């Protein structure tokens, strides 16, 4: 397998995984926002809206 074939294989795998995960769907984006908010709260030391 040469570099070009390897890249094509990876591109295909990434495309399949994005479809499987429904990347850019409303559900995916909503869950992403929820997770990012949880991370921000953890970084600030908050627990369920209360300071730790």
mmCIF entry with sequence, helices, sheets and N, C-alpha, C, O atoms, coordinates in Angstrom:
data_MODEL
# 
_entry.id   MODEL 
# 
_entity.id                         1 
_entity.type                       polymer 
_entity.pdbx_number_of_molecules   1 
# 
_entity_poly.entity_id                      1 
_entity_poly.type                           'polypeptide(L)' 
_entity_poly.nstd_linkage                   no 
_entity_poly.nstd_monomer                   no 
_entity_poly.pdbx_seq_one_letter_code       
;(UNK)(UNK)(UNK)(UNK)(UNK)(UNK)(UNK)(UNK)(UNK)(UNK)(UNK)(UNK)(UNK)(UNK)(UNK)(UNK)
(UNK)(UNK)(UNK)(UNK)(UNK)(UNK)(UNK)(UNK)(UNK)(UNK)(UNK)(UNK)(UNK)(UNK)(UNK)(UNK)
(UNK)(UNK)(UNK)(UNK)(UNK)(UNK)(UNK)(UNK)(UNK)(UNK)(UNK)(UNK)(UNK)(UNK)(UNK)(UNK)
(UNK)(UNK)(UNK)(UNK)
;
_entity_poly.pdbx_seq_one_letter_code_can   XXXXXXXXXXXXXXXXXXXXXXXXXXXXXXXXXXXXXXXXXXXXXXXXXXXX 
_entity_poly.pdbx_strand_id                 A 
# 
loop_
_entity_poly_seq.entity_id 
_entity_poly_seq.num 
_entity_poly_seq.mon_id 
_entity_poly_seq.hetero 
1 1  UNK n 
1 2  UNK n 
1 3  UNK n 
1 4  UNK n 
1 5  UNK n 
1 6  UNK n 
1 7  UNK n 
1 8  UNK n 
1 9  UNK n 
1 10 UNK n 
1 11 UNK n 
1 12 UNK n 
1 13 UNK n 
1 14 UNK n 
1 15 UNK n 
1 16 UNK n 
1 17 UNK n 
1 18 UNK n 
1 19 UNK n 
1 20 UNK n 
1 21 UNK n 
1 22 UNK n 
1 23 UNK n 
1 24 UNK n 
1 25 UNK n 
1 26 UNK n 
1 27 UNK n 
1 28 UNK n 
1 29 UNK n 
1 30 UNK n 
1 31 UNK n 
1 32 UNK n 
1 33 UNK n 
1 34 UNK n 
1 35 UNK n 
1 36 UNK n 
1 37 UNK n 
1 38 UNK n 
1 39 UNK n 
1 40 UNK n 
1 41 UNK n 
1 42 UNK n 
1 43 UNK n 
1 44 UNK n 
1 45 UNK n 
1 46 UNK n 
1 47 UNK n 
1 48 UNK n 
1 49 UNK n 
1 50 UNK n 
1 51 UNK n 
1 52 UNK n 
# 
_struct_asym.id          A 
_struct_asym.entity_id   1 
# 
loop_
_struct_conf.conf_type_id 
_struct_conf.id 
_struct_conf.pdbx_PDB_helix_id 
_struct_conf.beg_label_comp_id 
_struct_conf.beg_label_asym_id 
_struct_conf.beg_label_seq_id 
_struct_conf.pdbx_beg_PDB_ins_code 
_struct_conf.end_label_comp_id 
_struct_conf.end_label_asym_id 
_struct_conf.end_label_seq_id 
_struct_conf.pdbx_end_PDB_ins_code 
_struct_conf.beg_auth_comp_id 
_struct_conf.beg_auth_asym_id 
_struct_conf.beg_auth_seq_id 
_struct_conf.end_auth_comp_id 
_struct_conf.end_auth_asym_id 
_struct_conf.end_auth_seq_id 
_struct_conf.pdbx_PDB_helix_class 
_struct_conf.details 
_struct_conf.pdbx_PDB_helix_length 
HELX_P HELX_P1 AA1 UNK A 3  ? UNK A 21 ? UNK A 3  UNK A 21 1 ? 19 
HELX_P HELX_P2 AA2 UNK A 26 ? UNK A 44 ? UNK A 26 UNK A 44 1 ? 19 
# 
_struct_conf_type.id          HELX_P 
_struct_conf_type.criteria    ? 
_struct_conf_type.reference   ? 
# 
_struct_sheet.id               AA1 
_struct_sheet.type             ? 
_struct_sheet.number_strands   2 
_struct_sheet.details          ? 
# 
_struct_sheet_order.sheet_id     AA1 
_struct_sheet_order.range_id_1   1 
_struct_sheet_order.range_id_2   2 
_struct_sheet_order.offset       ? 
_struct_sheet_order.sense        anti-parallel 
# 
loop_
_struct_sheet_range.sheet_id 
_struct_sheet_range.id 
_struct_sheet_range.beg_label_comp_id 
_struct_sheet_range.beg_label_asym_id 
_struct_sheet_range.beg_label_seq_id 
_struct_sheet_range.pdbx_beg_PDB_ins_code 
_struct_sheet_range.end_label_comp_id 
_struct_sheet_range.end_label_asym_id 
_struct_sheet_range.end_label_seq_id 
_struct_sheet_range.pdbx_end_PDB_ins_code 
_struct_sheet_range.beg_auth_comp_id 
_struct_sheet_range.beg_auth_asym_id 
_struct_sheet_range.beg_auth_seq_id 
_struct_sheet_range.end_auth_comp_id 
_struct_sheet_range.end_auth_asym_id 
_struct_sheet_range.end_auth_seq_id 
AA1 1 UNK A 46 ? UNK A 47 ? UNK A 46 UNK A 47 
AA1 2 UNK A 50 ? UNK A 51 ? UNK A 50 UNK A 51 
# 
loop_
_atom_site.group_PDB 
_atom_site.id 
_atom_site.type_symbol 
_atom_site.label_atom_id 
_atom_site.label_alt_id 
_atom_site.label_comp_id 
_atom_site.label_asym_id 
_atom_site.label_entity_id 
_atom_site.label_seq_id 
_atom_site.pdbx_PDB_ins_code 
_atom_site.Cartn_x 
_atom_site.Cartn_y 
_atom_site.Cartn_z 
_atom_site.occupancy 
_atom_site.B_iso_or_equiv 
_atom_site.pdbx_formal_charge 
_atom_site.auth_seq_id 
_atom_site.auth_comp_id 
_atom_site.auth_asym_id 
_atom_site.auth_atom_id 
_atom_site.pdbx_PDB_model_num 
ATOM 1   N N  . UNK A 1 1  ? 0.855   -1.176 0.000  1.00 0.00 ? 1  UNK A N  1 
ATOM 2   C CA . UNK A 1 1  ? 0.000   0.000  0.000  1.00 0.00 ? 1  UNK A CA 1 
ATOM 3   C C  . UNK A 1 1  ? 0.899   1.236  0.000  1.00 0.00 ? 1  UNK A C  1 
ATOM 4   O O  . UNK A 1 1  ? 1.781   1.379  0.846  1.00 0.00 ? 1  UNK A O  1 
ATOM 5   N N  . UNK A 1 2  ? 0.660   2.112  -0.951 1.00 0.00 ? 2  UNK A N  1 
ATOM 6   C CA . UNK A 1 2  ? 1.450   3.342  -1.001 1.00 0.00 ? 2  UNK A CA 1 
ATOM 7   C C  . UNK A 1 2  ? 0.762   4.451  -0.198 1.00 0.00 ? 2  UNK A C  1 
ATOM 8   O O  . UNK A 1 2  ? -0.338  4.255  0.320  1.00 0.00 ? 2  UNK A O  1 
ATOM 9   N N  . UNK A 1 3  ? 1.402   5.597  -0.099 1.00 0.00 ? 3  UNK A N  1 
ATOM 10  C CA . UNK A 1 3  ? 0.874   6.706  0.704  1.00 0.00 ? 3  UNK A CA 1 
ATOM 11  C C  . UNK A 1 3  ? -0.491  7.173  0.221  1.00 0.00 ? 3  UNK A C  1 
ATOM 12  O O  . UNK A 1 3  ? -1.371  7.475  1.027  1.00 0.00 ? 3  UNK A O  1 
ATOM 13  N N  . UNK A 1 4  ? -0.665  7.233  -1.088 1.00 0.00 ? 4  UNK A N  1 
ATOM 14  C CA . UNK A 1 4  ? -1.937  7.691  -1.646 1.00 0.00 ? 4  UNK A CA 1 
ATOM 15  C C  . UNK A 1 4  ? -3.067  6.722  -1.281 1.00 0.00 ? 4  UNK A C  1 
ATOM 16  O O  . UNK A 1 4  ? -4.152  7.150  -0.888 1.00 0.00 ? 4  UNK A O  1 
ATOM 17  N N  . UNK A 1 5  ? -2.814  5.449  -1.410 1.00 0.00 ? 5  UNK A N  1 
ATOM 18  C CA . UNK A 1 5  ? -3.828  4.443  -1.068 1.00 0.00 ? 5  UNK A CA 1 
ATOM 19  C C  . UNK A 1 5  ? -4.143  4.473  0.427  1.00 0.00 ? 5  UNK A C  1 
ATOM 20  O O  . UNK A 1 5  ? -5.296  4.325  0.834  1.00 0.00 ? 5  UNK A O  1 
ATOM 21  N N  . UNK A 1 6  ? -3.105  4.666  1.234  1.00 0.00 ? 6  UNK A N  1 
ATOM 22  C CA . UNK A 1 6  ? -3.299  4.744  2.679  1.00 0.00 ? 6  UNK A CA 1 
ATOM 23  C C  . UNK A 1 6  ? -4.170  5.942  3.038  1.00 0.00 ? 6  UNK A C  1 
ATOM 24  O O  . UNK A 1 6  ? -5.084  5.817  3.854  1.00 0.00 ? 6  UNK A O  1 
ATOM 25  N N  . UNK A 1 7  ? -3.898  7.098  2.441  1.00 0.00 ? 7  UNK A N  1 
ATOM 26  C CA . UNK A 1 7  ? -4.708  8.292  2.693  1.00 0.00 ? 7  UNK A CA 1 
ATOM 27  C C  . UNK A 1 7  ? -6.152  8.078  2.264  1.00 0.00 ? 7  UNK A C  1 
ATOM 28  O O  . UNK A 1 7  ? -7.074  8.481  2.973  1.00 0.00 ? 7  UNK A O  1 
ATOM 29  N N  . UNK A 1 8  ? -6.359  7.452  1.117  1.00 0.00 ? 8  UNK A N  1 
ATOM 30  C CA . UNK A 1 8  ? -7.719  7.177  0.652  1.00 0.00 ? 8  UNK A CA 1 
ATOM 31  C C  . UNK A 1 8  ? -8.449  6.258  1.628  1.00 0.00 ? 8  UNK A C  1 
ATOM 32  O O  . UNK A 1 8  ? -9.630  6.456  1.912  1.00 0.00 ? 8  UNK A O  1 
ATOM 33  N N  . UNK A 1 9  ? -7.735  5.246  2.142  1.00 0.00 ? 9  UNK A N  1 
ATOM 34  C CA . UNK A 1 9  ? -8.335  4.333  3.095  1.00 0.00 ? 9  UNK A CA 1 
ATOM 35  C C  . UNK A 1 9  ? -8.728  5.080  4.372  1.00 0.00 ? 9  UNK A C  1 
ATOM 36  O O  . UNK A 1 9  ? -9.824  4.886  4.897  1.00 0.00 ? 9  UNK A O  1 
ATOM 37  N N  . UNK A 1 10 ? -7.822  5.939  4.871  1.00 0.00 ? 10 UNK A N  1 
ATOM 38  C CA . UNK A 1 10 ? -8.131  6.709  6.074  1.00 0.00 ? 10 UNK A CA 1 
ATOM 39  C C  . UNK A 1 10 ? -9.293  7.669  5.847  1.00 0.00 ? 10 UNK A C  1 
ATOM 40  O O  . UNK A 1 10 ? -10.163 7.801  6.707  1.00 0.00 ? 10 UNK A O  1 
ATOM 41  N N  . UNK A 1 11 ? -9.315  8.330  4.710  1.00 0.00 ? 11 UNK A N  1 
ATOM 42  C CA . UNK A 1 11 ? -10.416 9.233  4.390  1.00 0.00 ? 11 UNK A CA 1 
ATOM 43  C C  . UNK A 1 11 ? -11.749 8.494  4.401  1.00 0.00 ? 11 UNK A C  1 
ATOM 44  O O  . UNK A 1 11 ? -12.745 9.010  4.907  1.00 0.00 ? 11 UNK A O  1 
ATOM 45  N N  . UNK A 1 12 ? -11.766 7.300  3.851  1.00 0.00 ? 12 UNK A N  1 
ATOM 46  C CA . UNK A 1 12 ? -12.989 6.498  3.824  1.00 0.00 ? 12 UNK A CA 1 
ATOM 47  C C  . UNK A 1 12 ? -13.409 6.091  5.232  1.00 0.00 ? 12 UNK A C  1 
ATOM 48  O O  . UNK A 1 12 ? -14.591 6.140  5.572  1.00 0.00 ? 12 UNK A O  1 
ATOM 49  N N  . UNK A 1 13 ? -12.439 5.691  6.047  1.00 0.00 ? 13 UNK A N  1 
ATOM 50  C CA . UNK A 1 13 ? -12.751 5.305  7.427  1.00 0.00 ? 13 UNK A CA 1 
ATOM 51  C C  . UNK A 1 13 ? -13.286 6.484  8.233  1.00 0.00 ? 13 UNK A C  1 
ATOM 52  O O  . UNK A 1 13 ? -14.241 6.336  8.996  1.00 0.00 ? 13 UNK A O  1 
ATOM 53  N N  . UNK A 1 14 ? -12.673 7.651  8.065  1.00 0.00 ? 14 UNK A N  1 
ATOM 54  C CA . UNK A 1 14 ? -13.131 8.844  8.764  1.00 0.00 ? 14 UNK A CA 1 
ATOM 55  C C  . UNK A 1 14 ? -14.549 9.199  8.324  1.00 0.00 ? 14 UNK A C  1 
ATOM 56  O O  . UNK A 1 14 ? -15.393 9.526  9.158  1.00 0.00 ? 14 UNK A O  1 
ATOM 57  N N  . UNK A 1 15 ? -14.811 9.138  7.037  1.00 0.00 ? 15 UNK A N  1 
ATOM 58  C CA . UNK A 1 15 ? -16.146 9.426  6.513  1.00 0.00 ? 15 UNK A CA 1 
ATOM 59  C C  . UNK A 1 15 ? -17.179 8.473  7.117  1.00 0.00 ? 15 UNK A C  1 
ATOM 60  O O  . UNK A 1 15 ? -18.255 8.903  7.531  1.00 0.00 ? 15 UNK A O  1 
ATOM 61  N N  . UNK A 1 16 ? -16.856 7.200  7.167  1.00 0.00 ? 16 UNK A N  1 
ATOM 62  C CA . UNK A 1 16 ? -17.773 6.211  7.741  1.00 0.00 ? 16 UNK A CA 1 
ATOM 63  C C  . UNK A 1 16 ? -18.030 6.494  9.219  1.00 0.00 ? 16 UNK A C  1 
ATOM 64  O O  . UNK A 1 16 ? -19.169 6.410  9.679  1.00 0.00 ? 16 UNK A O  1 
ATOM 65  N N  . UNK A 1 17 ? -16.979 6.828  9.961  1.00 0.00 ? 17 UNK A N  1 
ATOM 66  C CA . UNK A 1 17 ? -17.130 7.088  11.392 1.00 0.00 ? 17 UNK A CA 1 
ATOM 67  C C  . UNK A 1 17 ? -17.939 8.356  11.640 1.00 0.00 ? 17 UNK A C  1 
ATOM 68  O O  . UNK A 1 17 ? -18.751 8.399  12.564 1.00 0.00 ? 17 UNK A O  1 
ATOM 69  N N  . UNK A 1 18 ? -17.726 9.385  10.827 1.00 0.00 ? 18 UNK A N  1 
ATOM 70  C CA . UNK A 1 18 ? -18.517 10.608 10.957 1.00 0.00 ? 18 UNK A CA 1 
ATOM 71  C C  . UNK A 1 18 ? -19.998 10.327 10.721 1.00 0.00 ? 18 UNK A C  1 
ATOM 72  O O  . UNK A 1 18 ? -20.855 10.868 11.421 1.00 0.00 ? 18 UNK A O  1 
ATOM 73  N N  . UNK A 1 19 ? -20.296 9.492  9.749  1.00 0.00 ? 19 UNK A N  1 
ATOM 74  C CA . UNK A 1 19 ? -21.694 9.119  9.496  1.00 0.00 ? 19 UNK A CA 1 
ATOM 75  C C  . UNK A 1 19 ? -22.254 8.319  10.656 1.00 0.00 ? 19 UNK A C  1 
ATOM 76  O O  . UNK A 1 19 ? -23.392 8.534  11.072 1.00 0.00 ? 19 UNK A O  1 
ATOM 77  N N  . UNK A 1 20 ? -21.460 7.398  11.180 1.00 0.00 ? 20 UNK A N  1 
ATOM 78  C CA . UNK A 1 20 ? -21.890 6.583  12.313 1.00 0.00 ? 20 UNK A CA 1 
ATOM 79  C C  . UNK A 1 20 ? -22.189 7.450  13.536 1.00 0.00 ? 20 UNK A C  1 
ATOM 80  O O  . UNK A 1 20 ? -23.178 7.223  14.233 1.00 0.00 ? 20 UNK A O  1 
ATOM 81  N N  . UNK A 1 21 ? -21.338 8.439  13.795 1.00 0.00 ? 21 UNK A N  1 
ATOM 82  C CA . UNK A 1 21 ? -21.507 9.321  14.946 1.00 0.00 ? 21 UNK A CA 1 
ATOM 83  C C  . UNK A 1 21 ? -22.500 10.446 14.680 1.00 0.00 ? 21 UNK A C  1 
ATOM 84  O O  . UNK A 1 21 ? -22.849 11.196 15.591 1.00 0.00 ? 21 UNK A O  1 
ATOM 85  N N  . UNK A 1 22 ? -22.949 10.563 13.459 1.00 0.00 ? 22 UNK A N  1 
ATOM 86  C CA . UNK A 1 22 ? -23.880 11.612 13.041 1.00 0.00 ? 22 UNK A CA 1 
ATOM 87  C C  . UNK A 1 22 ? -23.307 13.001 13.302 1.00 0.00 ? 22 UNK A C  1 
ATOM 88  O O  . UNK A 1 22 ? -23.996 13.895 13.794 1.00 0.00 ? 22 UNK A O  1 
ATOM 89  N N  . UNK A 1 23 ? -22.021 13.161 12.957 1.00 0.00 ? 23 UNK A N  1 
ATOM 90  C CA . UNK A 1 23 ? -21.343 14.437 13.141 1.00 0.00 ? 23 UNK A CA 1 
ATOM 91  C C  . UNK A 1 23 ? -22.120 15.532 12.412 1.00 0.00 ? 23 UNK A C  1 
ATOM 92  O O  . UNK A 1 23 ? -22.571 15.351 11.281 1.00 0.00 ? 23 UNK A O  1 
ATOM 93  N N  . UNK A 1 24 ? -22.262 16.657 13.082 1.00 0.00 ? 24 UNK A N  1 
ATOM 94  C CA . UNK A 1 24 ? -22.986 17.841 12.600 1.00 0.00 ? 24 UNK A CA 1 
ATOM 95  C C  . UNK A 1 24 ? -24.500 17.700 12.618 1.00 0.00 ? 24 UNK A C  1 
ATOM 96  O O  . UNK A 1 24 ? -25.204 18.582 12.126 1.00 0.00 ? 24 UNK A O  1 
ATOM 97  N N  . UNK A 1 25 ? -25.016 16.604 13.177 1.00 0.00 ? 25 UNK A N  1 
ATOM 98  C CA . UNK A 1 25 ? -26.462 16.523 13.371 1.00 0.00 ? 25 UNK A CA 1 
ATOM 99  C C  . UNK A 1 25 ? -26.831 17.370 14.590 1.00 0.00 ? 25 UNK A C  1 
ATOM 100 O O  . UNK A 1 25 ? -25.959 17.690 15.398 1.00 0.00 ? 25 UNK A O  1 
ATOM 101 N N  . UNK A 1 26 ? -28.077 17.729 14.733 1.00 0.00 ? 26 UNK A N  1 
ATOM 102 C CA . UNK A 1 26 ? -28.512 18.521 15.879 1.00 0.00 ? 26 UNK A CA 1 
ATOM 103 C C  . UNK A 1 26 ? -28.246 17.775 17.187 1.00 0.00 ? 26 UNK A C  1 
ATOM 104 O O  . UNK A 1 26 ? -27.831 18.387 18.171 1.00 0.00 ? 26 UNK A O  1 
ATOM 105 N N  . UNK A 1 27 ? -28.478 16.475 17.207 1.00 0.00 ? 27 UNK A N  1 
ATOM 106 C CA . UNK A 1 27 ? -28.243 15.685 18.416 1.00 0.00 ? 27 UNK A CA 1 
ATOM 107 C C  . UNK A 1 27 ? -26.765 15.683 18.792 1.00 0.00 ? 27 UNK A C  1 
ATOM 108 O O  . UNK A 1 27 ? -26.417 15.843 19.962 1.00 0.00 ? 27 UNK A O  1 
ATOM 109 N N  . UNK A 1 28 ? -25.904 15.504 17.806 1.00 0.00 ? 28 UNK A N  1 
ATOM 110 C CA . UNK A 1 28 ? -24.460 15.507 18.049 1.00 0.00 ? 28 UNK A CA 1 
ATOM 111 C C  . UNK A 1 28 ? -24.018 16.864 18.587 1.00 0.00 ? 28 UNK A C  1 
ATOM 112 O O  . UNK A 1 28 ? -23.275 16.937 19.566 1.00 0.00 ? 28 UNK A O  1 
ATOM 113 N N  . UNK A 1 29 ? -24.470 17.926 17.952 1.00 0.00 ? 29 UNK A N  1 
ATOM 114 C CA . UNK A 1 29 ? -24.077 19.270 18.368 1.00 0.00 ? 29 UNK A CA 1 
ATOM 115 C C  . UNK A 1 29 ? -24.604 19.609 19.753 1.00 0.00 ? 29 UNK A C  1 
ATOM 116 O O  . UNK A 1 29 ? -23.902 20.253 20.532 1.00 0.00 ? 29 UNK A O  1 
ATOM 117 N N  . UNK A 1 30 ? -25.824 19.191 20.077 1.00 0.00 ? 30 UNK A N  1 
ATOM 118 C CA . UNK A 1 30 ? -26.376 19.449 21.403 1.00 0.00 ? 30 UNK A CA 1 
ATOM 119 C C  . UNK A 1 30 ? -25.559 18.720 22.469 1.00 0.00 ? 30 UNK A C  1 
ATOM 120 O O  . UNK A 1 30 ? -25.237 19.302 23.505 1.00 0.00 ? 30 UNK A O  1 
ATOM 121 N N  . UNK A 1 31 ? -25.225 17.465 22.226 1.00 0.00 ? 31 UNK A N  1 
ATOM 122 C CA . UNK A 1 31 ? -24.433 16.705 23.198 1.00 0.00 ? 31 UNK A CA 1 
ATOM 123 C C  . UNK A 1 31 ? -23.042 17.316 23.343 1.00 0.00 ? 31 UNK A C  1 
ATOM 124 O O  . UNK A 1 31 ? -22.487 17.347 24.442 1.00 0.00 ? 31 UNK A O  1 
ATOM 125 N N  . UNK A 1 32 ? -22.483 17.796 22.249 1.00 0.00 ? 32 UNK A N  1 
ATOM 126 C CA . UNK A 1 32 ? -21.177 18.460 22.311 1.00 0.00 ? 32 UNK A CA 1 
ATOM 127 C C  . UNK A 1 32 ? -21.247 19.691 23.215 1.00 0.00 ? 32 UNK A C  1 
ATOM 128 O O  . UNK A 1 32 ? -20.369 19.905 24.051 1.00 0.00 ? 32 UNK A O  1 
ATOM 129 N N  . UNK A 1 33 ? -22.295 20.494 23.041 1.00 0.00 ? 33 UNK A N  1 
ATOM 130 C CA . UNK A 1 33 ? -22.457 21.689 23.884 1.00 0.00 ? 33 UNK A CA 1 
ATOM 131 C C  . UNK A 1 33 ? -22.585 21.299 25.354 1.00 0.00 ? 33 UNK A C  1 
ATOM 132 O O  . UNK A 1 33 ? -21.989 21.940 26.220 1.00 0.00 ? 33 UNK A O  1 
ATOM 133 N N  . UNK A 1 34 ? -23.358 20.253 25.638 1.00 0.00 ? 34 UNK A N  1 
ATOM 134 C CA . UNK A 1 34 ? -23.534 19.790 27.012 1.00 0.00 ? 34 UNK A CA 1 
ATOM 135 C C  . UNK A 1 34 ? -22.200 19.351 27.622 1.00 0.00 ? 34 UNK A C  1 
ATOM 136 O O  . UNK A 1 34 ? -21.885 19.699 28.760 1.00 0.00 ? 34 UNK A O  1 
ATOM 137 N N  . UNK A 1 35 ? -21.427 18.592 26.861 1.00 0.00 ? 35 UNK A N  1 
ATOM 138 C CA . UNK A 1 35 ? -20.142 18.120 27.363 1.00 0.00 ? 35 UNK A CA 1 
ATOM 139 C C  . UNK A 1 35 ? -19.168 19.270 27.591 1.00 0.00 ? 35 UNK A C  1 
ATOM 140 O O  . UNK A 1 35 ? -18.441 19.286 28.585 1.00 0.00 ? 35 UNK A O  1 
ATOM 141 N N  . UNK A 1 36 ? -19.155 20.226 26.678 1.00 0.00 ? 36 UNK A N  1 
ATOM 142 C CA . UNK A 1 36 ? -18.263 21.373 26.835 1.00 0.00 ? 36 UNK A CA 1 
ATOM 143 C C  . UNK A 1 36 ? -18.642 22.187 28.067 1.00 0.00 ? 36 UNK A C  1 
ATOM 144 O O  . UNK A 1 36 ? -17.761 22.688 28.767 1.00 0.00 ? 36 UNK A O  1 
ATOM 145 N N  . UNK A 1 37 ? -19.923 22.326 28.341 1.00 0.00 ? 37 UNK A N  1 
ATOM 146 C CA . UNK A 1 37 ? -20.366 23.048 29.539 1.00 0.00 ? 37 UNK A CA 1 
ATOM 147 C C  . UNK A 1 37 ? -19.942 22.296 30.800 1.00 0.00 ? 37 UNK A C  1 
ATOM 148 O O  . UNK A 1 37 ? -19.515 22.919 31.772 1.00 0.00 ? 37 UNK A O  1 
ATOM 149 N N  . UNK A 1 38 ? -20.053 20.983 30.798 1.00 0.00 ? 38 UNK A N  1 
ATOM 150 C CA . UNK A 1 38 ? -19.587 20.195 31.947 1.00 0.00 ? 38 UNK A CA 1 
ATOM 151 C C  . UNK A 1 38 ? -18.094 20.377 32.168 1.00 0.00 ? 38 UNK A C  1 
ATOM 152 O O  . UNK A 1 38 ? -17.640 20.477 33.308 1.00 0.00 ? 38 UNK A O  1 
ATOM 153 N N  . UNK A 1 39 ? -17.338 20.419 31.095 1.00 0.00 ? 39 UNK A N  1 
ATOM 154 C CA . UNK A 1 39 ? -15.888 20.632 31.207 1.00 0.00 ? 39 UNK A CA 1 
ATOM 155 C C  . UNK A 1 39 ? -15.602 22.009 31.792 1.00 0.00 ? 39 UNK A C  1 
ATOM 156 O O  . UNK A 1 39 ? -14.758 22.140 32.678 1.00 0.00 ? 39 UNK A O  1 
ATOM 157 N N  . UNK A 1 40 ? -16.298 23.043 31.306 1.00 0.00 ? 40 UNK A N  1 
ATOM 158 C CA . UNK A 1 40 ? -16.091 24.397 31.828 1.00 0.00 ? 40 UNK A CA 1 
ATOM 159 C C  . UNK A 1 40 ? -16.415 24.458 33.322 1.00 0.00 ? 40 UNK A C  1 
ATOM 160 O O  . UNK A 1 40 ? -15.687 25.087 34.090 1.00 0.00 ? 40 UNK A O  1 
ATOM 161 N N  . UNK A 1 41 ? -17.502 23.810 33.733 1.00 0.00 ? 41 UNK A N  1 
ATOM 162 C CA . UNK A 1 41 ? -17.870 23.791 35.147 1.00 0.00 ? 41 UNK A CA 1 
ATOM 163 C C  . UNK A 1 41 ? -16.801 23.086 35.971 1.00 0.00 ? 41 UNK A C  1 
ATOM 164 O O  . UNK A 1 41 ? -16.445 23.552 37.053 1.00 0.00 ? 41 UNK A O  1 
ATOM 165 N N  . UNK A 1 42 ? -16.295 21.984 35.474 1.00 0.00 ? 42 UNK A N  1 
ATOM 166 C CA . UNK A 1 42 ? -15.257 21.250 36.193 1.00 0.00 ? 42 UNK A CA 1 
ATOM 167 C C  . UNK A 1 42 ? -13.991 22.099 36.319 1.00 0.00 ? 42 UNK A C  1 
ATOM 168 O O  . UNK A 1 42 ? -13.333 22.088 37.359 1.00 0.00 ? 42 UNK A O  1 
ATOM 169 N N  . UNK A 1 43 ? -13.656 22.826 35.269 1.00 0.00 ? 43 UNK A N  1 
ATOM 170 C CA . UNK A 1 43 ? -12.475 23.683 35.310 1.00 0.00 ? 43 UNK A CA 1 
ATOM 171 C C  . UNK A 1 43 ? -12.643 24.808 36.331 1.00 0.00 ? 43 UNK A C  1 
ATOM 172 O O  . UNK A 1 43 ? -11.671 25.235 36.955 1.00 0.00 ? 43 UNK A O  1 
ATOM 173 N N  . UNK A 1 44 ? -13.879 25.287 36.501 1.00 0.00 ? 44 UNK A N  1 
ATOM 174 C CA . UNK A 1 44 ? -14.148 26.363 37.464 1.00 0.00 ? 44 UNK A CA 1 
ATOM 175 C C  . UNK A 1 44 ? -14.351 25.813 38.870 1.00 0.00 ? 44 UNK A C  1 
ATOM 176 O O  . UNK A 1 44 ? -14.452 26.580 39.827 1.00 0.00 ? 44 UNK A O  1 
ATOM 177 N N  . UNK A 1 45 ? -14.413 24.498 39.001 1.00 0.00 ? 45 UNK A N  1 
ATOM 178 C CA . UNK A 1 45 ? -14.606 23.892 40.304 1.00 0.00 ? 45 UNK A CA 1 
ATOM 179 C C  . UNK A 1 45 ? -16.042 23.908 40.765 1.00 0.00 ? 45 UNK A C  1 
ATOM 180 O O  . UNK A 1 45 ? -16.305 23.868 41.967 1.00 0.00 ? 45 UNK A O  1 
ATOM 181 N N  . UNK A 1 46 ? -16.974 23.965 39.840 1.00 0.00 ? 46 UNK A N  1 
ATOM 182 C CA . UNK A 1 46 ? -18.391 23.977 40.190 1.00 0.00 ? 46 UNK A CA 1 
ATOM 183 C C  . UNK A 1 46 ? -18.932 22.549 40.207 1.00 0.00 ? 46 UNK A C  1 
ATOM 184 O O  . UNK A 1 46 ? -18.477 21.683 39.459 1.00 0.00 ? 46 UNK A O  1 
ATOM 185 N N  . UNK A 1 47 ? -19.910 22.329 41.075 1.00 0.00 ? 47 UNK A N  1 
ATOM 186 C CA . UNK A 1 47 ? -20.567 21.023 41.172 1.00 0.00 ? 47 UNK A CA 1 
ATOM 187 C C  . UNK A 1 47 ? -22.066 21.269 41.215 1.00 0.00 ? 47 UNK A C  1 
ATOM 188 O O  . UNK A 1 47 ? -22.584 21.769 42.213 1.00 0.00 ? 47 UNK A O  1 
ATOM 189 N N  . UNK A 1 48 ? -22.761 20.924 40.151 1.00 0.00 ? 48 UNK A N  1 
ATOM 190 C CA . UNK A 1 48 ? -24.206 21.120 40.075 1.00 0.00 ? 48 UNK A CA 1 
ATOM 191 C C  . UNK A 1 48 ? -24.613 22.564 40.378 1.00 0.00 ? 48 UNK A C  1 
ATOM 192 O O  . UNK A 1 48 ? -25.602 22.807 41.071 1.00 0.00 ? 48 UNK A O  1 
ATOM 193 N N  . UNK A 1 49 ? -23.859 23.494 39.865 1.00 0.00 ? 49 UNK A N  1 
ATOM 194 C CA . UNK A 1 49 ? -24.208 24.896 40.023 1.00 0.00 ? 49 UNK A CA 1 
ATOM 195 C C  . UNK A 1 49 ? -23.708 25.516 41.318 1.00 0.00 ? 49 UNK A C  1 
ATOM 196 O O  . UNK A 1 49 ? -23.906 26.710 41.545 1.00 0.00 ? 49 UNK A O  1 
ATOM 197 N N  . UNK A 1 50 ? -23.063 24.726 42.172 1.00 0.00 ? 50 UNK A N  1 
ATOM 198 C CA . UNK A 1 50 ? -22.538 25.241 43.427 1.00 0.00 ? 50 UNK A CA 1 
ATOM 199 C C  . UNK A 1 50 ? -21.023 25.253 43.371 1.00 0.00 ? 50 UNK A C  1 
ATOM 200 O O  . UNK A 1 50 ? -20.411 24.414 42.710 1.00 0.00 ? 50 UNK A O  1 
ATOM 201 N N  . UNK A 1 51 ? -20.424 26.203 44.061 1.00 0.00 ? 51 UNK A N  1 
ATOM 202 C CA . UNK A 1 51 ? -18.966 26.220 44.123 1.00 0.00 ? 51 UNK A CA 1 
ATOM 203 C C  . UNK A 1 51 ? -18.483 25.081 45.011 1.00 0.00 ? 51 UNK A C  1 
ATOM 204 O O  . UNK A 1 51 ? -19.060 24.796 46.060 1.00 0.00 ? 51 UNK A O  1 
ATOM 205 N N  . UNK A 1 52 ? -17.422 24.447 44.566 1.00 0.00 ? 52 UNK A N  1 
ATOM 206 C CA . UNK A 1 52 ? -16.883 23.302 45.335 1.00 0.00 ? 52 UNK A CA 1 
ATOM 207 C C  . UNK A 1 52 ? -16.072 23.782 46.521 1.00 0.00 ? 52 UNK A C  1 
ATOM 208 O O  . UNK A 1 52 ? -15.545 22.967 47.278 1.00 0.00 ? 52 UNK A O  1 
# 
